[in-house]
Amino acid sequence: MGWTIEIADIALADIKKLGKADRDRVLKFIYERLQNHPDPKRLAEPLFGSFAGFGRFRVGDYRLVCRFLDRRLVILIVRVKHRRDVYRPG
């Protein structure tokens, strides 16, 4: 059984705010590259500090912040933001 992907409501709202080209690029990454990868955790960079326990994927100028739920083999995408804004509160 492979990993499944869940997108939090706030991340879905982030994706809807993107321009068409960026939105298509992010969704293509999620559903073609990430979902089909045998070990998607290897593609992620671990985060530290207040984001400890999370990982991130880089898609162009955008960052997908996620949490890996290992027991369920779920990647929960919690934010999708431009790199200059993703680590700011709010």
Gaussian input, Z-matrix of N, CA and C with variables (Angstrom, degrees):
# hf/3-21g

backbone

0 1
 N
 C     1     B1
 C     2     B2     1     A1
 N     3     B3     2     A2     1     D1
 C     4     B4     3     A3     2     D2
 C     5     B5     4     A4     3     D3
 N     6     B6     5     A5     4     D4
 C     7     B7     6     A6     5     D5
 C     8     B8     7     A7     6     D6
 N     9     B9     8     A8     7     D7
 C    10    B10     9     A9     8     D8
 C    11    B11    10    A10     9     D9
 N    12    B12    11    A11    10    D10
 C    13    B13    12    A12    11    D11
 C    14    B14    13    A13    12    D12
 N    15    B15    14    A14    13    D13
 C    16    B16    15    A15    14    D14
 C    17    B17    16    A16    15    D15
 N    18    B18    17    A17    16    D16
 C    19    B19    18    A18    17    D17
 C    20    B20    19    A19    18    D18
 N    21    B21    20    A20    19    D19
 C    22    B22    21    A21    20    D20
 C    23    B23    22    A22    21    D21
 N    24    B24    23    A23    22    D22
 C    25    B25    24    A24    23    D23
 C    26    B26    25    A25    24    D24
 N    27    B27    26    A26    25    D25
 C    28    B28    27    A27    26    D26
 C    29    B29    28    A28    27    D27
 N    30    B30    29    A29    28    D28
 C    31    B31    30    A30    29    D29
 C    32    B32    31    A31    30    D30
 N    33    B33    32    A32    31    D31
 C    34    B34    33    A33    32    D32
 C    35    B35    34    A34    33    D33
 N    36    B36    35    A35    34    D34
 C    37    B37    36    A36    35    D35
 C    38    B38    37    A37    36    D36
 N    39    B39    38    A38    37    D37
 C    40    B40    39    A39    38    D38
 C    41    B41    40    A40    39    D39
 N    42    B42    41    A41    40    D40
 C    43    B43    42    A42    41    D41
 C    44    B44    43    A43    42    D42
 N    45    B45    44    A44    43    D43
 C    46    B46    45    A45    44    D44
 C    47    B47    46    A46    45    D45
 N    48    B48    47    A47    46    D46
 C    49    B49    48    A48    47    D47
 C    50    B50    49    A49    48    D48
 N    51    B51    50    A50    49    D49
 C    52    B52    51    A51    50    D50
 C    53    B53    52    A52    51    D51
 N    54    B54    53    A53    52    D52
 C    55    B55    54    A54    53    D53
 C    56    B56    55    A55    54    D54
 N    57    B57    56    A56    55    D55
 C    58    B58    57    A57    56    D56
 C    59    B59    58    A58    57    D57
 N    60    B60    59    A59    58    D58
 C    61    B61    60    A60    59    D59
 C    62    B62    61    A61    60    D60
 N    63    B63    62    A62    61    D61
 C    64    B64    63    A63    62    D62
 C    65    B65    64    A64    63    D63
 N    66    B66    65    A65    64    D64
 C    67    B67    66    A66    65    D65
 C    68    B68    67    A67    66    D66
 N    69    B69    68    A68    67    D67
 C    70    B70    69    A69    68    D68
 C    71    B71    70    A70    69    D69
 N    72    B72    71    A71    70    D70
 C    73    B73    72    A72    71    D71
 C    74    B74    73    A73    72    D72
 N    75    B75    74    A74    73    D73
 C    76    B76    75    A75    74    D74
 C    77    B77    76    A76    75    D75
 N    78    B78    77    A77    76    D76
 C    79    B79    78    A78    77    D77
 C    80    B80    79    A79    78    D78
 N    81    B81    80    A80    79    D79
 C    82    B82    81    A81    80    D80
 C    83    B83    82    A82    81    D81
 N    84    B84    83    A83    82    D82
 C    85    B85    84    A84    83    D83
 C    86    B86    85    A85    84    D84
 N    87    B87    86    A86    85    D85
 C    88    B88    87    A87    86    D86
 C    89    B89    88    A88    87    D87
 N    90    B90    89    A89    88    D88
 C    91    B91    90    A90    89    D89
 C    92    B92    91    A91    90    D90
 N    93    B93    92    A92    91    D91
 C    94    B94    93    A93    92    D92
 C    95    B95    94    A94    93    D93
 N    96    B96    95    A95    94    D94
 C    97    B97    96    A96    95    D95
 C    98    B98    97    A97    96    D96
 N    99    B99    98    A98    97    D97
 C   100   B100    99    A99    98    D98
 C   101   B101   100   A100    99    D99
 N   102   B102   101   A101   100   D100
 C   103   B103   102   A102   101   D101
 C   104   B104   103   A103   102   D102
 N   105   B105   104   A104   103   D103
 C   106   B106   105   A105   104   D104
 C   107   B107   106   A106   105   D105
 N   108   B108   107   A107   106   D106
 C   109   B109   108   A108   107   D107
 C   110   B110   109   A109   108   D108
 N   111   B111   110   A110   109   D109
 C   112   B112   111   A111   110   D110
 C   113   B113   112   A112   111   D111
 N   114   B114   113   A113   112   D112
 C   115   B115   114   A114   113   D113
 C   116   B116   115   A115   114   D114
 N   117   B117   116   A116   115   D115
 C   118   B118   117   A117   116   D116
 C   119   B119   118   A118   117   D117
 N   120   B120   119   A119   118   D118
 C   121   B121   120   A120   119   D119
 C   122   B122   121   A121   120   D120
 N   123   B123   122   A122   121   D121
 C   124   B124   123   A123   122   D122
 C   125   B125   124   A124   123   D123
 N   126   B126   125   A125   124   D124
 C   127   B127   126   A126   125   D125
 C   128   B128   127   A127   126   D126
 N   129   B129   128   A128   127   D127
 C   130   B130   129   A129   128   D128
 C   131   B131   130   A130   129   D129
 N   132   B132   131   A131   130   D130
 C   133   B133   132   A132   131   D131
 C   134   B134   133   A133   132   D132
 N   135   B135   134   A134   133   D133
 C   136   B136   135   A135   134   D134
 C   137   B137   136   A136   135   D135
 N   138   B138   137   A137   136   D136
 C   139   B139   138   A138   137   D137
 C   140   B140   139   A139   138   D138
 N   141   B141   140   A140   139   D139
 C   142   B142   141   A141   140   D140
 C   143   B143   142   A142   141   D141
 N   144   B144   143   A143   142   D142
 C   145   B145   144   A144   143   D143
 C   146   B146   145   A145   144   D144
 N   147   B147   146   A146   145   D145
 C   148   B148   147   A147   146   D146
 C   149   B149   148   A148   147   D147
 N   150   B150   149   A149   148   D148
 C   151   B151   150   A150   149   D149
 C   152   B152   151   A151   150   D150
 N   153   B153   152   A152   151   D151
 C   154   B154   153   A153   152   D152
 C   155   B155   154   A154   153   D153
 N   156   B156   155   A155   154   D154
 C   157   B157   156   A156   155   D155
 C   158   B158   157   A157   156   D156
 N   159   B159   158   A158   157   D157
 C   160   B160   159   A159   158   D158
 C   161   B161   160   A160   159   D159
 N   162   B162   161   A161   160   D160
 C   163   B163   162   A162   161   D161
 C   164   B164   163   A163   162   D162
 N   165   B165   164   A164   163   D163
 C   166   B166   165   A165   164   D164
 C   167   B167   166   A166   165   D165
 N   168   B168   167   A167   166   D166
 C   169   B169   168   A168   167   D167
 C   170   B170   169   A169   168   D168
 N   171   B171   170   A170   169   D169
 C   172   B172   171   A171   170   D170
 C   173   B173   172   A172   171   D171
 N   174   B174   173   A173   172   D172
 C   175   B175   174   A174   173   D173
 C   176   B176   175   A175   174   D174
 N   177   B177   176   A176   175   D175
 C   178   B178   177   A177   176   D176
 C   179   B179   178   A178   177   D177
 N   180   B180   179   A179   178   D178
 C   181   B181   180   A180   179   D179
 C   182   B182   181   A181   180   D180
 N   183   B183   182   A182   181   D181
 C   184   B184   183   A183   182   D182
 C   185   B185   184   A184   183   D183
 N   186   B186   185   A185   184   D184
 C   187   B187   186   A186   185   D185
 C   188   B188   187   A187   186   D186
 N   189   B189   188   A188   187   D187
 C   190   B190   189   A189   188   D188
 C   191   B191   190   A190   189   D189
 N   192   B192   191   A191   190   D190
 C   193   B193   192   A192   191   D191
 C   194   B194   193   A193   192   D192
 N   195   B195   194   A194   193   D193
 C   196   B196   195   A195   194   D194
 C   197   B197   196   A196   195   D195
 N   198   B198   197   A197   196   D196
 C   199   B199   198   A198   197   D197
 C   200   B200   199   A199   198   D198
 N   201   B201   200   A200   199   D199
 C   202   B202   201   A201   200   D200
 C   203   B203   202   A202   201   D201
 N   204   B204   203   A203   202   D202
 C   205   B205   204   A204   203   D203
 C   206   B206   205   A205   204   D204
 N   207   B207   206   A206   205   D205
 C   208   B208   207   A207   206   D206
 C   209   B209   208   A208   207   D207
 N   210   B210   209   A209   208   D208
 C   211   B211   210   A210   209   D209
 C   212   B212   211   A211   210   D210
 N   213   B213   212   A212   211   D211
 C   214   B214   213   A213   212   D212
 C   215   B215   214   A214   213   D213
 N   216   B216   215   A215   214   D214
 C   217   B217   216   A216   215   D215
 C   218   B218   217   A217   216   D216
 N   219   B219   218   A218   217   D217
 C   220   B220   219   A219   218   D218
 C   221   B221   220   A220   219   D219
 N   222   B222   221   A221   220   D220
 C   223   B223   222   A222   221   D221
 C   224   B224   223   A223   222   D222
 N   225   B225   224   A224   223   D223
 C   226   B226   225   A225   224   D224
 C   227   B227   226   A226   225   D225
 N   228   B228   227   A227   226   D226
 C   229   B229   228   A228   227   D227
 C   230   B230   229   A229   228   D228
 N   231   B231   230   A230   229   D229
 C   232   B232   231   A231   230   D230
 C   233   B233   232   A232   231   D231
 N   234   B234   233   A233   232   D232
 C   235   B235   234   A234   233   D233
 C   236   B236   235   A235   234   D234
 N   237   B237   236   A236   235   D235
 C   238   B238   237   A237   236   D236
 C   239   B239   238   A238   237   D237
 N   240   B240   239   A239   238   D238
 C   241   B241   240   A240   239   D239
 C   242   B242   241   A241   240   D240
 N   243   B243   242   A242   241   D241
 C   244   B244   243   A243   242   D242
 C   245   B245   244   A244   243   D243
 N   246   B246   245   A245   244   D244
 C   247   B247   246   A246   245   D245
 C   248   B248   247   A247   246   D246
 N   249   B249   248   A248   247   D247
 C   250   B250   249   A249   248   D248
 C   251   B251   250   A250   249   D249
 N   252   B252   251   A251   250   D250
 C   253   B253   252   A252   251   D251
 C   254   B254   253   A253   252   D252
 N   255   B255   254   A254   253   D253
 C   256   B256   255   A255   254   D254
 C   257   B257   256   A256   255   D255
 N   258   B258   257   A257   256   D256
 C   259   B259   258   A258   257   D257
 C   260   B260   259   A259   258   D258
 N   261   B261   260   A260   259   D259
 C   262   B262   261   A261   260   D260
 C   263   B263   262   A262   261   D261
 N   264   B264   263   A263   262   D262
 C   265   B265   264   A264   263   D263
 C   266   B266   265   A265   264   D264
 N   267   B267   266   A266   265   D265
 C   268   B268   267   A267   266   D266
 C   269   B269   268   A268   267   D267

   B1=1.4543
   B2=1.5222
   B3=1.3204
   B4=1.4483
   B5=1.5230
   B6=1.2829
   B7=1.4550
   B8=1.5238
   B9=1.3270
   B10=1.4581
   B11=1.5199
   B12=1.3023
   B13=1.4559
   B14=1.5155
   B15=1.3184
   B16=1.4565
   B17=1.5222
   B18=1.3054
   B19=1.4640
   B20=1.5228
   B21=1.3218
   B22=1.4649
   B23=1.5302
   B24=1.3172
   B25=1.4641
   B26=1.5241
   B27=1.3352
   B28=1.4650
   B29=1.5347
   B30=1.3317
   B31=1.4653
   B32=1.5213
   B33=1.3198
   B34=1.4633
   B35=1.5251
   B36=1.3325
   B37=1.4673
   B38=1.5289
   B39=1.3347
   B40=1.4633
   B41=1.5294
   B42=1.3237
   B43=1.4643
   B44=1.5256
   B45=1.3248
   B46=1.4690
   B47=1.5194
   B48=1.3333
   B49=1.4668
   B50=1.5241
   B51=1.3285
   B52=1.4662
   B53=1.5166
   B54=1.3291
   B55=1.4524
   B56=1.5244
   B57=1.3130
   B58=1.4617
   B59=1.5246
   B60=1.3136
   B61=1.4668
   B62=1.5317
   B63=1.3335
   B64=1.4646
   B65=1.5260
   B66=1.3305
   B67=1.4619
   B68=1.5356
   B69=1.3241
   B70=1.4664
   B71=1.5261
   B72=1.3204
   B73=1.4679
   B74=1.5277
   B75=1.3261
   B76=1.4622
   B77=1.5294
   B78=1.3278
   B79=1.4597
   B80=1.5205
   B81=1.3226
   B82=1.4645
   B83=1.5323
   B84=1.3278
   B85=1.4651
   B86=1.5244
   B87=1.3322
   B88=1.4593
   B89=1.5246
   B90=1.3185
   B91=1.4670
   B92=1.5189
   B93=1.3211
   B94=1.4603
   B95=1.5276
   B96=1.2958
   B97=1.4686
   B98=1.5199
   B99=1.3228
   B100=1.4613
   B101=1.5268
   B102=1.3093
   B103=1.4604
   B104=1.5267
   B105=1.3176
   B106=1.4625
   B107=1.5217
   B108=1.3085
   B109=1.4646
   B110=1.5267
   B111=1.3326
   B112=1.4692
   B113=1.5375
   B114=1.3223
   B115=1.4639
   B116=1.5268
   B117=1.3339
   B118=1.4677
   B119=1.5217
   B120=1.3357
   B121=1.4637
   B122=1.5239
   B123=1.3274
   B124=1.4668
   B125=1.5215
   B126=1.3260
   B127=1.4581
   B128=1.5269
   B129=1.3290
   B130=1.4650
   B131=1.5169
   B132=1.3105
   B133=1.4627
   B134=1.5295
   B135=1.3263
   B136=1.4707
   B137=1.5208
   B138=1.3141
   B139=1.4596
   B140=1.5213
   B141=1.3279
   B142=1.4627
   B143=1.5187
   B144=1.3065
   B145=1.4637
   B146=1.5178
   B147=1.3262
   B148=1.4658
   B149=1.5264
   B150=1.3301
   B151=1.4663
   B152=1.5290
   B153=1.3245
   B154=1.4656
   B155=1.5260
   B156=1.3065
   B157=1.4541
   B158=1.5133
   B159=1.3311
   B160=1.4549
   B161=1.5261
   B162=1.3051
   B163=1.4573
   B164=1.5132
   B165=1.3271
   B166=1.4584
   B167=1.5153
   B168=1.3191
   B169=1.4565
   B170=1.5104
   B171=1.3167
   B172=1.4581
   B173=1.5147
   B174=1.3380
   B175=1.4565
   B176=1.5240
   B177=1.3277
   B178=1.4613
   B179=1.5127
   B180=1.3347
   B181=1.4615
   B182=1.5251
   B183=1.3119
   B184=1.4592
   B185=1.5210
   B186=1.3314
   B187=1.4514
   B188=1.5166
   B189=1.3081
   B190=1.4562
   B191=1.5161
   B192=1.3163
   B193=1.4584
   B194=1.5227
   B195=1.3244
   B196=1.4560
   B197=1.5234
   B198=1.3016
   B199=1.4515
   B200=1.5216
   B201=1.3150
   B202=1.4610
   B203=1.5199
   B204=1.3095
   B205=1.4573
   B206=1.5234
   B207=1.3382
   B208=1.4608
   B209=1.5255
   B210=1.2991
   B211=1.4695
   B212=1.5212
   B213=1.3328
   B214=1.4673
   B215=1.5230
   B216=1.3267
   B217=1.4760
   B218=1.5266
   B219=1.3424
   B220=1.4603
   B221=1.5171
   B222=1.3169
   B223=1.4647
   B224=1.5229
   B225=1.3147
   B226=1.4580
   B227=1.5238
   B228=1.3109
   B229=1.4661
   B230=1.5214
   B231=1.3366
   B232=1.4640
   B233=1.5266
   B234=1.3223
   B235=1.4696
   B236=1.5104
   B237=1.3292
   B238=1.4646
   B239=1.5177
   B240=1.3202
   B241=1.4696
   B242=1.5169
   B243=1.3250
   B244=1.4606
   B245=1.5144
   B246=1.3033
   B247=1.4623
   B248=1.5224
   B249=1.3139
   B250=1.4769
   B251=1.5200
   B252=1.3385
   B253=1.4644
   B254=1.5149
   B255=1.3115
   B256=1.4618
   B257=1.5214
   B258=1.3140
   B259=1.4630
   B260=1.5251
   B261=1.3152
   B262=1.4673
   B263=1.5244
   B264=1.3261
   B265=1.4740
   B266=1.5175
   B267=1.3070
   B268=1.4644
   B269=1.4237
   A1=109.17
   A2=117.69
   A3=121.96
   A4=112.27
   A5=114.67
   A6=122.03
   A7=109.68
   A8=115.55
   A9=120.58
   A10=107.94
   A11=114.92
   A12=120.48
   A13=108.89
   A14=115.35
   A15=122.14
   A16=107.41
   A17=115.36
   A18=120.85
   A19=108.00
   A20=115.93
   A21=121.15
   A22=109.64
   A23=116.19
   A24=121.04
   A25=112.21
   A26=116.67
   A27=119.64
   A28=110.78
   A29=117.14
   A30=120.46
   A31=110.39
   A32=116.97
   A33=120.41
   A34=110.33
   A35=116.38
   A36=120.46
   A37=110.05
   A38=117.21
   A39=120.78
   A40=110.61
   A41=116.52
   A42=121.17
   A43=110.60
   A44=116.84
   A45=120.78
   A46=111.99
   A47=117.84
   A48=122.03
   A49=113.10
   A50=117.33
   A51=121.03
   A52=110.60
   A53=115.29
   A54=120.23
   A55=109.59
   A56=116.64
   A57=120.61
   A58=112.70
   A59=118.43
   A60=121.40
   A61=110.97
   A62=116.90
   A63=120.48
   A64=111.11
   A65=116.38
   A66=120.51
   A67=110.48
   A68=116.28
   A69=119.78
   A70=111.17
   A71=116.85
   A72=121.10
   A73=111.42
   A74=117.16
   A75=121.77
   A76=110.15
   A77=117.34
   A78=120.26
   A79=112.12
   A80=116.56
   A81=119.79
   A82=109.69
   A83=116.54
   A84=119.77
   A85=110.76
   A86=117.08
   A87=121.10
   A88=110.84
   A89=116.59
   A90=119.62
   A91=114.96
   A92=117.98
   A93=118.54
   A94=111.94
   A95=117.01
   A96=119.11
   A97=112.68
   A98=116.04
   A99=120.87
   A100=111.89
   A101=116.88
   A102=120.42
   A103=112.34
   A104=117.74
   A105=121.01
   A106=113.74
   A107=117.45
   A108=120.61
   A109=109.58
   A110=118.56
   A111=120.17
   A112=113.44
   A113=118.42
   A114=121.67
   A115=109.00
   A116=117.42
   A117=120.47
   A118=114.24
   A119=117.85
   A120=119.60
   A121=111.01
   A122=116.80
   A123=120.11
   A124=112.05
   A125=117.67
   A126=121.32
   A127=112.32
   A128=116.94
   A129=121.75
   A130=111.37
   A131=114.98
   A132=122.62
   A133=106.82
   A134=118.06
   A135=119.19
   A136=110.78
   A137=116.12
   A138=121.76
   A139=109.38
   A140=115.56
   A141=121.82
   A142=110.02
   A143=115.77
   A144=121.65
   A145=110.94
   A146=116.71
   A147=119.87
   A148=112.03
   A149=117.64
   A150=122.20
   A151=112.15
   A152=117.05
   A153=120.67
   A154=109.64
   A155=116.42
   A156=121.38
   A157=113.64
   A158=116.35
   A159=121.47
   A160=108.97
   A161=114.98
   A162=120.90
   A163=108.41
   A164=115.18
   A165=117.96
   A166=110.16
   A167=113.76
   A168=122.09
   A169=107.18
   A170=116.53
   A171=122.03
   A172=107.98
   A173=115.87
   A174=121.99
   A175=106.06
   A176=115.75
   A177=120.13
   A178=109.83
   A179=116.87
   A180=121.62
   A181=112.76
   A182=117.01
   A183=121.29
   A184=111.29
   A185=114.87
   A186=121.80
   A187=108.69
   A188=115.57
   A189=122.44
   A190=106.34
   A191=117.24
   A192=121.96
   A193=107.08
   A194=115.30
   A195=118.36
   A196=111.02
   A197=113.78
   A198=122.33
   A199=106.62
   A200=115.99
   A201=121.40
   A202=108.75
   A203=116.27
   A204=122.16
   A205=106.23
   A206=114.66
   A207=121.88
   A208=113.97
   A209=117.55
   A210=119.75
   A211=112.17
   A212=116.64
   A213=121.15
   A214=112.07
   A215=117.18
   A216=122.18
   A217=110.94
   A218=114.51
   A219=121.28
   A220=109.16
   A221=115.30
   A222=121.71
   A223=105.49
   A224=116.83
   A225=121.71
   A226=108.13
   A227=116.42
   A228=121.58
   A229=107.04
   A230=115.74
   A231=119.87
   A232=113.39
   A233=118.48
   A234=121.55
   A235=110.04
   A236=115.47
   A237=123.03
   A238=105.56
   A239=115.79
   A240=120.39
   A241=110.59
   A242=115.08
   A243=121.01
   A244=108.26
   A245=116.81
   A246=121.41
   A247=112.90
   A248=118.24
   A249=119.75
   A250=111.63
   A251=118.18
   A252=121.11
   A253=114.65
   A254=118.13
   A255=120.57
   A256=114.10
   A257=118.95
   A258=120.75
   A259=112.55
   A260=117.04
   A261=120.56
   A262=109.83
   A263=117.20
   A264=118.94
   A265=110.81
   A266=115.82
   A267=120.74
   A268=111.24
   D1=131.26
   D2=-179.08
   D3=-91.37
   D4=179.87
   D5=179.22
   D6=-73.39
   D7=145.60
   D8=171.42
   D9=-110.63
   D10=159.08
   D11=-177.52
   D12=-117.44
   D13=130.64
   D14=173.71
   D15=-121.48
   D16=141.11
   D17=-179.59
   D18=-117.48
   D19=119.56
   D20=178.69
   D21=-63.55
   D22=154.10
   D23=-178.37
   D24=-55.50
   D25=-41.35
   D26=-178.65
   D27=-66.73
   D28=-36.28
   D29=177.44
   D30=-69.79
   D31=-36.30
   D32=176.93
   D33=-63.93
   D34=-39.50
   D35=176.11
   D36=-64.79
   D37=-38.95
   D38=176.40
   D39=-59.59
   D40=-44.47
   D41=-178.17
   D42=-64.95
   D43=-39.79
   D44=-179.68
   D45=-65.10
   D46=-25.79
   D47=-179.85
   D48=-78.68
   D49=-14.81
   D50=-177.79
   D51=-72.72
   D52=155.51
   D53=171.86
   D54=-66.23
   D55=162.49
   D56=-175.12
   D57=-56.76
   D58=-46.51
   D59=-177.39
   D60=-63.23
   D61=-45.01
   D62=179.62
   D63=-67.63
   D64=-40.76
   D65=178.80
   D66=-61.92
   D67=-44.98
   D68=178.95
   D69=-62.58
   D70=-39.63
   D71=179.82
   D72=-65.07
   D73=-43.38
   D74=179.32
   D75=-65.21
   D76=-46.84
   D77=-179.22
   D78=-65.90
   D79=-36.08
   D80=176.90
   D81=-63.92
   D82=-42.53
   D83=177.16
   D84=-60.00
   D85=-46.63
   D86=-177.10
   D87=-62.83
   D88=-51.66
   D89=-169.43
   D90=-90.85
   D91=-15.93
   D92=177.67
   D93=-105.65
   D94=-46.40
   D95=-175.98
   D96=-87.92
   D97=-51.14
   D98=-174.44
   D99=-70.08
   D100=-48.69
   D101=-176.38
   D102=-66.66
   D103=-28.95
   D104=-177.26
   D105=-94.06
   D106=-3.41
   D107=-178.63
   D108=-78.16
   D109=135.39
   D110=-178.66
   D111=-65.02
   D112=-30.15
   D113=177.98
   D114=-140.93
   D115=80.57
   D116=-175.26
   D117=-62.56
   D118=-19.09
   D119=177.66
   D120=-62.02
   D121=-26.89
   D122=179.70
   D123=-70.40
   D124=-21.14
   D125=178.53
   D126=-82.86
   D127=-16.65
   D128=-173.97
   D129=-89.69
   D130=149.31
   D131=171.55
   D132=-99.96
   D133=129.76
   D134=177.92
   D135=-69.90
   D136=147.20
   D137=177.48
   D138=-105.91
   D139=158.89
   D140=-174.95
   D141=-129.55
   D142=-179.65
   D143=178.13
   D144=66.70
   D145=-131.80
   D146=-178.51
   D147=-69.46
   D148=-10.63
   D149=177.88
   D150=-105.49
   D151=16.73
   D152=179.58
   D153=-57.50
   D154=138.04
   D155=-178.27
   D156=93.73
   D157=-8.44
   D158=177.59
   D159=-105.84
   D160=162.84
   D161=173.45
   D162=-127.33
   D163=169.03
   D164=178.05
   D165=-139.62
   D166=149.26
   D167=173.38
   D168=-115.81
   D169=143.40
   D170=178.77
   D171=-104.22
   D172=124.30
   D173=175.79
   D174=-128.43
   D175=94.29
   D176=-175.14
   D177=62.14
   D178=-126.73
   D179=179.13
   D180=-88.11
   D181=4.12
   D182=-177.39
   D183=-107.19
   D184=151.25
   D185=178.62
   D186=-121.83
   D187=134.87
   D188=175.49
   D189=-106.63
   D190=112.19
   D191=179.06
   D192=-92.88
   D193=131.10
   D194=-174.53
   D195=-141.40
   D196=166.08
   D197=173.64
   D198=-124.88
   D199=137.44
   D200=178.70
   D201=-97.84
   D202=121.02
   D203=177.11
   D204=-100.95
   D205=86.97
   D206=-170.49
   D207=-59.14
   D208=-40.99
   D209=-176.62
   D210=-62.94
   D211=-32.56
   D212=-179.10
   D213=-100.50
   D214=-3.67
   D215=-174.72
   D216=54.44
   D217=53.02
   D218=-179.25
   D219=-121.79
   D220=136.40
   D221=169.69
   D222=-103.37
   D223=115.30
   D224=179.48
   D225=-101.59
   D226=109.95
   D227=178.85
   D228=-84.21
   D229=120.93
   D230=-173.85
   D231=-106.16
   D232=-24.93
   D233=177.02
   D234=-148.45
   D235=148.31
   D236=172.24
   D237=-136.73
   D238=106.91
   D239=-175.27
   D240=-141.05
   D241=161.85
   D242=172.92
   D243=-62.93
   D244=149.10
   D245=-174.65
   D246=-58.91
   D247=-28.87
   D248=-179.05
   D249=-77.01
   D250=-18.15
   D251=-174.70
   D252=-112.46
   D253=-16.42
   D254=-167.25
   D255=-62.97
   D256=-33.11
   D257=-175.32
   D258=-97.24
   D259=4.46
   D260=176.73
   D261=-85.07
   D262=146.52
   D263=178.14
   D264=-64.79
   D265=149.76
   D266=174.25
   D267=105.73

